Amino acid sequence: MAQRDFVMISFHIVVAVDARNGIGKEGKLPWHLPADLKHFKEITCATASMVKKNAVIMGRKTWESLPEKFRPLPNRLNIVLSRNSDLRLPEGVEKADSLKTVAEILNRNPFKDNIEIAFIIGGGEIFKTALRNCLVQKIYLTRILQDFHCDTFFPAFDDFRMAACSSHYTENAVTYCFAEYVTSSRFTSGPSVTP
Ligand SMILES: NC(=O)c1ccc[n+]([C@@H]2O[C@H](COP(=O)([O-])OP(=O)(O)OC[C@H]3O[C@@H](n4cnc5c(N)ncnc54)[C@H](OP(=O)(O)O)[C@@H]3O)[C@@H](O)[C@H]2O)c1
């Protein structure tokens, strides 16, 4: 597919990290922060266009970590990354065997002109691949101030700068804030992705 055939869609990350950039433990989120889940829903569902939706892109392990009753995430195109050709997903959920395939899915009908932002929502492997491929324009990062002794981590993102930060909130004895990081230093959208 030629580059001119691609719609230039924006890729953003949404993530919650602990004090050591931990994001998960034993396949799950090690904290329960309802206000952060609400924040996640608001960010990933919001569109400027009345007729477009957003996409949420996640690794197979993150997909499986979602309670069955909450998946697929409603009102968003769900794309699950897996190299397993036998993986079965519910109708309407797209499977991709690489980030290049994700770009191809987003650039074909009916999604081509109907998806506004592609949100990469985890987990660790997918965040790492997306950042390594310079694919991400913006990171919505919930920074949790305590250490949850995680086994999965968010990679370094030194070439992003903080563009916004909220005040601190405390919920279930956990203190956190909402930050936004942006990059403008390099090519961050389109098909230049490797598996
Ligand atoms: N704090 C947060 O914001 C947040 C967000 C999301 C997830 N999490 C946590 O993160 C943990 C899961 O992260 P994880 O790193 O273990 O797993 P993951 O990134 O969710 O999924 C990994 C799987 O994705 C597939 N995959 C990875 N790279 C791929 C590529 N380039 N092309 C195609 N498929 C690819 C593979 O699936 P196959 O094995 O099927 O091939 C791989 O096993 C959980 O603890 C979860 O709760 C935290």
The ligand as a Tripos MOL2 file, in Angstrom:
@<TRIPOS>MOLECULE
LIG
   48    52     1     0     0
SMALL
NO_CHARGES

@<TRIPOS>ATOM
      1 N1         -1.8180    0.5360   33.9200 N.am      1 LIG1
      2 C1         -2.3310    0.5710   32.6950 C.2       1 LIG1
      3 O1         -2.6760    1.6360   32.1610 O.2       1 LIG1
      4 C2         -2.4870   -0.7140   31.9420 C.ar      1 LIG1
      5 C3         -3.0870   -0.7170   30.6840 C.ar      1 LIG1
      6 C4         -3.2090   -1.9410   29.9980 C.ar      1 LIG1
      7 C5         -2.7270   -3.1070   30.5720 C.ar      1 LIG1
      8 N2         -2.1510   -3.0550   31.8000 N.ar      1 LIG1
      9 C6         -1.5930   -4.2700   32.4210 C.3       1 LIG1
     10 O2         -0.5080   -4.7190   31.5900 O.3       1 LIG1
     11 C7         -0.4070   -6.1410   31.7430 C.3       1 LIG1
     12 C8         -0.4560   -6.7720   30.3550 C.3       1 LIG1
     13 O3          0.6530   -6.2890   29.5860 O.3       1 LIG1
     14 P1          1.6360   -7.3240   28.8230 P.3       1 LIG1
     15 O4          2.8150   -6.5560   28.3440 O.co2     1 LIG1
     16 O5          1.8590   -8.4950   29.6930 O.co2     1 LIG1
     17 O6          0.7220   -7.8440   27.6190 O.3       1 LIG1
     18 P2         -0.0290   -7.0690   26.4200 P.3       1 LIG1
     19 O7          0.8940   -6.0330   25.8370 O.co2     1 LIG1
     20 O8         -1.3710   -6.6580   26.8390 O.co2     1 LIG1
     21 O9         -0.2370   -8.2850   25.3910 O.3       1 LIG1
     22 C9          0.8650   -9.0070   24.9100 C.3       1 LIG1
     23 C10         0.3960   -9.8860   23.7750 C.3       1 LIG1
     24 O10         0.0540   -9.0550   22.6630 O.3       1 LIG1
     25 C11         0.4450   -9.6880   21.4610 C.3       1 LIG1
     26 N3          1.4740   -8.8520   20.8310 N.ar      1 LIG1
     27 C12         2.4550   -8.1350   21.4310 C.ar      1 LIG1
     28 N4          3.1700   -7.4420   20.5200 N.ar      1 LIG1
     29 C13         2.6160   -7.7320   19.3210 C.ar      1 LIG1
     30 C14         2.9070   -7.3240   17.9910 C.ar      1 LIG1
     31 N5          3.9060   -6.4540   17.7080 N.pl3     1 LIG1
     32 N6          2.1750   -7.8210   16.9900 N.ar      1 LIG1
     33 C15         1.1460   -8.6810   17.2610 C.ar      1 LIG1
     34 N7          0.8050   -9.0930   18.4890 N.ar      1 LIG1
     35 C16         1.5460   -8.6250   19.5080 C.ar      1 LIG1
     36 C17         0.9400  -11.0600   21.8390 C.3       1 LIG1
     37 O11        -0.2310  -11.8850   21.8530 O.3       1 LIG1
     38 P3         -0.2090  -13.4640   21.4950 P.3       1 LIG1
     39 O12         0.5660  -14.0990   22.6210 O.co2     1 LIG1
     40 O13        -1.6470  -13.8350   21.4390 O.co2     1 LIG1
     41 O14         0.4900  -13.5710   20.1470 O.co2     1 LIG1
     42 C18         1.4480  -10.8490   23.2530 C.3       1 LIG1
     43 O15         1.5030  -12.0220   24.0220 O.3       1 LIG1
     44 C19        -1.5630   -6.5770   32.6440 C.3       1 LIG1
     45 O16        -1.1050   -6.6550   33.9800 O.3       1 LIG1
     46 C20        -2.5430   -5.4200   32.4960 C.3       1 LIG1
     47 O17        -3.4180   -5.3130   33.6100 O.3       1 LIG1
     48 C21        -2.0290   -1.8930   32.4850 C.ar      1 LIG1
@<TRIPOS>BOND
     1     1     2 1
     2     2     3 2
     3     2     4 1
     4     4     5 ar
     5     4    48 ar
     6     5     6 ar
     7     6     7 ar
     8     7     8 ar
     9     8     9 1
    10     8    48 ar
    11     9    10 1
    12     9    46 1
    13    10    11 1
    14    11    12 1
    15    11    44 1
    16    12    13 1
    17    13    14 1
    18    14    15 2
    19    14    16 1
    20    14    17 1
    21    17    18 1
    22    18    19 2
    23    18    20 1
    24    18    21 1
    25    21    22 1
    26    22    23 1
    27    23    24 1
    28    23    42 1
    29    24    25 1
    30    25    26 1
    31    25    36 1
    32    26    27 ar
    33    26    35 ar
    34    27    28 ar
    35    28    29 ar
    36    29    30 ar
    37    29    35 ar
    38    30    31 1
    39    30    32 ar
    40    32    33 ar
    41    33    34 ar
    42    34    35 ar
    43    36    37 1
    44    36    42 1
    45    37    38 1
    46    38    39 2
    47    38    40 1
    48    38    41 1
    49    42    43 1
    50    44    45 1
    51    44    46 1
    52    46    47 1
@<TRIPOS>SUBSTRUCTURE
     1 LIG1         1 GROUP 0 **** ****
